[in-house]
Amino acid sequence: MIIVHHLNESRSQRILWLLEELQLPYEIKQYQRDARTRLAPPELKAVHPLGKSPVITDNGRVIAESGAIIDYIIRRHGGGRLQPDPSSAAYDDYMQWLHFSEGSAMLPLMLKLYTSRLRDAAAPLSPRIESEIDNHLGYIDTSLGGRDYLLGEALTGADIQLSFVGEVAAAQANRIVYPNLDAWVKRFQERPAYKAAIARGGPYSFAR
């Protein structure tokens, strides 16, 4: 049985969504952020040394990092679903998107979040951060032109991995200026499996 060590308002929400899309049985162990610092509780360090979420346990294995978790679940339990044929060219695109989320797209959004707490002291960094946000969100927006999902008409694990970027963009950027990106987020948020994951995972302010 897969156990998701789920931190509220975090990237682990997309792991619940993946499991719902695949209709796999799983359990949730809930963790709450510190109300003042917004950091994960120390109990998560007992699961993985980094003390962060998402992390899953499955038959004695501990898997951390969103992309690795999505890849693991799809390879081990997906039965060929939610990814292209590994021998196809589409699989190469899939892997690029799977790694793009945390490797590139999240960094400027997180930098904006952290530097916003510095107020005026962050002013010298703001233009570069905003430029990088526009660069990455614009790339996603252009890539989604004429498509329902990143690889075409069908949802894949890459969409699930990148979903957090699209949702955070509503809080850290003006997502509506990227119409394809905005429509993609609204489209996947209407999926029954997405809604089921929210119901199981608890309140999630990024679902907008």
Secondary structure by P-SEA (a helix, b strand, c coil): cbbbbccccccaaaaaaaaaaacccccccccccccccccccccccccccccccccccccccccccaaaaaaaaaacccccccccccccaaaaaaaaaaaccccccaaaaaaaaaacccccccccaaaaaaaaaaaaaaaaaaaaccccccccccccaaaaaaaaaaaacccccccccaaaaaaaaaaaaacaaaaaaaaaaccccccc
